[in-house]
Amino acid sequence: MNPGTHGPEVTMIHLPHNEVIPVLDFGSQYAQLIARRVREAGAFSVLVAPDTPLETLAELKPKGIILSGGPASVYEDGAPRCDERLFELGVPVLGICYGMQLACQLLGAQVDPAKSREYGRANLHITDHCDLLHGVPEQTSVWMSHGDQLSDSGNDFDVLATTPTCPFAAVRHKTQPFFGVQFHPEVTHTPHGVDILHNFLYQICGCTDTWRMSDFMQQQVTAIREAVGDARVICGLSGGVDSSVVAALLSKAIGRQLTCIFVDNGLLRKNERDLVEHTFRGHFDVDLRVIDAEAQFLGDLTDISDPQEKRRRIGHRFIDVFKEASSDIENVKYLAQGTLYPDVIESGQSLAGTAANIKLHHNVGGLPAELGFDLIEPLRDLFKDEVRRLGEVLGLPESMVWRHPFPGPGLAVRVMGDITKPKLDLLRDCDEILLEEIVANNLYRSTSQVFAVLTNTQAVGVMGDGRTYESVIAIRAVETQDFMTADWARIPYDVLATISNRIINEVRGVNRVVYDISSKPPATIEWE
């Protein structure tokens, strides 16, 4: 670590992308979705701060630029702005909603509050099919969400499409390579939105469909080798998707220069340790150190019921164990973390090539600066689904690539109340039965997260001729796109019945199973 810094440096392993489409994020709830749609179409995209200087944008060598929507009004004081020299880059620009209004204002048009606001579906009438709207039906449905709109375009814009209440629903500037749409092509509610984005990328920007995960892998391997040199890298391996993909990628790049540390804290899923050892010792031949620290972790958790205190104690113990486990590894310069693109965005970073303080949020607990290593984060350009695809390309087993998320504190936050080994073993057995039935009924990939919770409630039951007073297990299953919001999964009743019967019959100490039908919000996905 460099003297005078307050945290680890982040080794920026950015790829030499040939076709970058920066998305200037003006605060739209759909900004990440725009970037995803561009990537899905075969071009690389990153979110950047709206006020990113022209010089920084130029360093990205963009093929085109997209201006996102946003909640502000362009005529208000303090509304987010872009660099007013934006069009000096000479690359095509697509403005969406607020982005359209801002760019049109910069180009001399007038933006005012709309006489009739549009929220939801609207009927779009296309009057010009030449470029942006090529191949889109003359009458189609689009998704609107705006209170302002272009009121006077002067003579500088061609109108491409209208709605009954929006005369400038899509426009093209006559001399600048600018296109604007008042609706949101990135959402599924706009049926031909993907076609519109595809037209912008390939007909207008001249992209050539080069964003491929296999290419990403090869480029990353080269970049990692150059950055690491002959140094060693350590990786905190949790068994989750992100850390597993990082470990597999680094193993391919630097082989035995990588040491993975897996801490068995006694709070893992059933057979978790065996899965990690089999995958990374047998398949990838990684230098894997497995630390059996169950006694220390469970000792720290004795008589602790408060969930935040559980998390705090687990985090502190993990750091101590990790320090000790890595203390005798020579020539270590880097700590690899599974930071993903949404993590970076949530950290408030501009991704336009500028360094900023990174939130240390690794899925094994967040390792602190005092460890003395620089961070290497090879997944920081990827979304979760892209990480899974990379895992498949790297040859990770499907059972690991598509695993549901697992909380950093493990089963400690799925056992309500105090933690004991018998409680953990009981919950592991219940959770294994639950997942067996979810997989057997082909529901694992259609659900986002499924798990069992050992409540701190006991209930009266009858087994045989006797009265029982035993534990209540709750089942939680959710469907979500981003884990910011989630809905409870509609698991068929017959599957729930089988799960309940198996748990009660096969796990001694449980006589009642309940199903959690709470959505997030107001509930959270995890119970603690």
N, C-alpha and C positions, 0 to 999 in steps of 0.2 A: 504494500500500500504506500502511496506517495506521502512524504512528510507534509503535515499541515492539512491533510484532507480529513473530513469528518466521517468517512465511510469508504467502503470498497469502491475501486474503480469498476466500471462496467465495460467489459471488452465488447465493443460493438462489432459483431460479425455480420455485416450487411453484405448482401449479395450484389454482384454486378448485374442487376436487372436491366435488360435492354429496353423494356417497355413498361415504364412506370406511369401510373395515373394517380397523381395526388388528389385527395379529396379534402378541400378546405372545409373544416367542420365549424359551422356557425351555430351549433347547439341543437341540431335536429335529433329527435329520438331515432331517426332512421339513418344517421350518418354511418354507423358501422355496417348497416345493411347495404348501403351503397357500395362500400369497399368490398363486401362479400360478393355482391352481384358482379362486380368488375372481375374479381378473381375467378369466379365460376365461369365467366365468359372467356377466360384464358389470358388475361393481362394482369400484371401485378399492381396492387393498389395499397396506398397507405393513407391514414388520416393525418392531417397536419393542422397546426394552429391557423386560425383564419387570418391572422396578421403576419404570417410568415413572410419575411422579406423576399423580394424578387430574386436577390442573389442566391439565397438558400434554395428556393424553388428551382433555379437554373441548375444548381449542382446535381439535382436529381435527374436531369436530362429528361423531362417528362415528354411523353408522346401527346398528352392532352391533360386538361385539368377539369375537375368537377367541383362546383360550388354547391354545398349542401343547403338544405332548408334550415330554418331556425325560428324560434318563437318571437324574435324582436321585429320591430318595424324599421325600415331603412331610414325613415325621415326623423326618427327619434334621436335625441342626444344620447350618446353613449352606446348606440347600436354597434355591433361588431362590424368591422370593415376589413377589407383585404388591401394589400398593397395596390395603390392606384395605378402603378406601372404594369399591372398584371398583363395587359395585352401587348406589352413590348416583347414578351417572350415569343410571340408569333405562333403559338401552338393553339389548337382548338380548345375552346372552353365551353362547358355545358353548365348552365345555371339551373338549379332545381328550386322552385318555390322562392324562398328568401334569396337564394343564390341568383336566381333569375332577376329578381327585383333590384338587387344590389348592382349587378353587372349592367343592367339596363340604365339604372340611374347614373352610373359612371360613364356610360356611353351617351348621355344626354336625354334620356327619356324621363317621363314623369311618373312617380308612383304615389298613389293615394289610397285611403281606406276604400274598400269596395262597397258599392251600394248594396250588393247582395253577397254576403259571405257564403263560402262553399266549404262544407265539411262532409266528407263521405263520397259516395259514388256520384259521378257526373257523366253526362253524355258528351263525348268529344266528336266534333265534326272536323275532318281533315280537309284542308283546301290546297295543300302542297305536299306531294309525295316524293319530292326529288331526292332528299338525302336523309335527314334525321328520321322522318316518318315513312321511309320507303318500306313498302310491303305491309303496312298497317292498314286495316280496313277503313274505309271512309267514315264509317260510324262505329265508334267503339266506346267502351267504358273506361274511365280513369278514376283515380283516387285523389280527391282534393282535400286540402287542409289549410285554408288561408283566409285572412281578413283584409289583406291589402292586395292590390294588383296594379298592373300597368294601366295608366289612364290615358297617356298621350305618348305615342312612340315617335312623333315627328315624321320625317321622311326617311329615317335611317334603318328601319326594320321591315322585313317581310313577315306577314302573318302566315303561319303554317297551319294553325288549328284554332278553333273557337269552341266555347260551350255556350249554352243559352244565356248565361250571366257573366261570361268572361270573354271579351272580344280578342284578347291576346293570350290565349291559353298556351300557345307555342309560337316562338318567333325565331327569326334568323337575322343577324345584322348584315347589312348590304356590303360592307367593306371589311369588317373585322371577322375572324373565324369564331364567332360567338353564336351559340344556340341556347335558347331558354325555354323551359317548360314550367307552367304554373302548377302542374300536378306532380305526383310522385311515381315515377316509373319503376322505382326499386321495390315497391310493395306488391304482394301477390294480388291485391285488389285491383291492380292495373294489369289486365290480362296480357297486353302486348308490351308491357314495360321492358321485359327482357329484350324484345326485338328492337326497341328504341335505343337501349343502352348498347346493344350489339352494333347497331348502325353507327352510333357515335364512335365506338372503339375502332371498327374495321372500315367503314365507308368514309369516315371523316378524319379520324386520327391516323389511320394507316397501320394499326396494330396487326400483328401476324400470328396471334394465338400461341405464345411461347411460355406461358406460365404452367409448368408441369411439375408435379411433386417429385418425379424421378430426377428432373433437372435440378430442382431445389436441393435434393439430397446430395448430388454430386458437387454442386457449387459450394454447399455448406462444408462438406468434407474437406475440400481444398482450402476454404477460408479458415477452418479450424486448425488444420495442419500448419498453415502459415502463421497464425496468431500464437499458437502454443509453442511451436519450435520443439525443443527437447525437454521442456518442463513437464511436470506431472499435474494432473487434474484430479480433484476428488469430487464425487457426486453423492449427495444424500439420496439414497434410493428408498422409496417408500412402497413400491409395488403398484402405485397409481399410474395412470396413463402418461402424464406429463413427464415425471421423473424417469419412467421406463424408456420412453422415446428418446429423451436426452441421453440416457446411458447407452442405448443402442447406437445412436448417431455418433457419439464420441468414441465408442468402441470401434466402429467402422473407420473413423478418422485417425485415431492415434493408438489403437490397440491397447497394449499393456501399460501404456503411459497413464491410463485411467484406472483409478481405484474407486470402487463403489462401496459405500458404507450403508449397510442395512441394519437398523436398530430394531430388534424384537423387544418391544416394550410391554408385551403381554396384553395389548389392547387391540390386536389385529383380528381380521376375519379368520375363519377357520381355514387352516392349510395355507395361509398367506406366505409364511416363511418358506414352505416347501416349493411353492410356485415360483417365487423369486429366485431361490437357489437353483432350481432346475433350469429356469430360463436363462439366467445370466452366467451360470457356471458351465452348464451343458451346451447351450446353443450358441452363446456369444463368447465364451471363454474369457470372461471379464475377471479381473482381479477383484474379487468380492469378499468383503469382510462383514461377517454377520456377528453382531454384538448381542448377546443374551442379557438384556437388562430388565427383565420382567420384575425381579425382586425389588430393584431400586424404584421403578415407577410405581408399583403397587404399594410399596412402603410409603412413598410420598402422598399417595391418595387415601391412606387409611383415615376413615371417619370424615372424609371431605365430601360434602353434598352440593355445595354451591358450584354451578357450572363454570363460572368465570375463574374461580379459584382452581378448579380442576385444570382448566386450560393453562393457567399461569404456571402451575407446578409441573405439568407435562412439558411445557415449553422450556422451562429452566433446566429440567433434568435432561431433556434431549440435547441441549447445547453442551452441558457438561460431558455427557456420554460421547457426543460427536467429537469434542475437543480431544478427549483422551484417546479415542479410536484413531484419530488422524495425527497424533503427536509424533509418531515415529516414522512417518512417511517422508522421505527426503525429496528435496527439489520440487515441492508443491508450490505453485504460483496461483493456481486458479481453483475456484469453487464453481461447479456447474449447477445451474438452477433451471427449473422448468417454467420460467416466466413466459406467459403467453401475451399475445397482442392486446386482448382486452385488459389484462393486468397493467400493461404499460399505459394504455389510454386512461384507466382509472387513476393512475399515479399522477396525471396532469402533465405528462410529458409532451412536448412537441416532437414528432418523429421525423422532422425534416433535417436530420443529420446533426442536431445540436445535442450536447450532453446535458443531462439534468440529473438531479438526485432521484434515485430509484427507491421505491418502496420494497423492502425486503420481505416478500410474501411467498415463501416457498411452501410447498404442500407438506413439508416435514416440520414446519414450525417457524420459519423465518430466522435464518442464521445471522448473527450480529457482526458488525464491522470489526470487533476486536479479534475475530478469528484470524485476521490479517491476510486474507486472500482477495485477489481481484475476482469479480464475478464474470462468468462466461454464460451467456444466455442465448443459445442457438435457436430457440423457438420463439423469440420475441416478435417475429414478423407474422406469426401464424395464429389463426383462430382454432378453437378446440376441434372442430371437425377436420380441419387441415392437419392437425397433429395426429389424429387417428389415421388419416390417409398416409402420412409419413411413416407411422408405425407399421402399417401394412407393407409399404415399399421396403422398409428395413428388414422385414421378415419376422416381426414380433408375432407371437401366436394370437389368433383372433380373440381368444378368451381374455387376453390382457389388453389388447388394443381397444376393445369395446366394453371394458369394465365400467360399471357405474362409479361415479365419484364417491370418495370415502373421506370423512372429515379428518383433519390433521390430528386431533386428539383421539381419534379412533373410537372404540366402543365405549370409552369413558363418558361420552356425551349421548350415548344411546342406552346407558344404564341410569335410570333416574335414581337420585339419592346417592348413598355411599357406594363405593366400589369394593367388591371382593372377587377373588378368583372363582368361587362357585357361581356367582352371578354372571360373570363374563362367560364361563363355560356354558351355562344354560342358554344365554343369549346367542352364542356362536352356533349352538345346535339348532335353535329356532330359525336363525338367519339362513343357515345352510338349507334347511327344508324349504323355506320360503323361496330362495333363489332356484333350487332344483325344480320346483313346480312352475316358476315363472319361465325358466328356460324350456322345460318340457312342453309348455303350452305356447311356445313361440312368441312370448311377450317381452323378452328381455330387450330386444332392439327397439321395440315400439314404446317402451317406457324409458324415462330418463334417469330415474333413481328409485330403487326399491330396497327396503330394509325393514328389520324388526327392531322394536324398542321394548326393553324390559321396564315396565312402569313400576313405580314404588307403591302400587296398590295391590292388595290381595282380595280375592273374592271367594264367596262360598260356592262350592260345587258338590256334585254327587258322582262318585265313581264306584261302580259295583253297588254294594249295599251301604257304603260308608259316606260320611260327610267329609268334604275336603275344604281346606282354606289355603289357597295357593295363588301363585303369581298370575298377573294379567299381562299378556303380550299384545302390543299394538303393532299393526302392520301399516307401513307408510309406502305409498307408491305415487309418483308424480310424473307429469308430462310437462316439458318446458323446452324452450328454444335457447334461453340464455341464463337460466337459473336466477334471474332477477325477479321474475314472476313465474308462477307455476300453478297448474291445476291438478287436482287429484285424478289419478288414472281410473278409468271405468273397467276394472278387472271383472271378467264374467263371474257371476255368482257361483257357478259350479266349481270354478278354479279356487275361489275364496273358500268354499266349503271343504275342498280337498286339503288346502293349506291348513285350515283350522283343525280339521280332524287329525291330520298327521302330527301337527305340533302337540296337540293335547294328548294323543295316544303315544307318541314316541319320546317326548321330552318330559322326564319326571320333574314335577314341581310347577307345572302350568295346567290350569284348568279352565282358562278363558282366553279367547282371542278376539280383539276388536279391530275394526278397520277405520283408519283416519281419513275423513272426507273433507278436510280443511284445505282451502286454497291459499296460496301466497300472493299478495297479502290477503287477509290480515295475519295468517299464521306464517311461520317460517317452515322451510323444508325439514330441517333437523328439529328435534324436540328441545334440545338445549344448545 
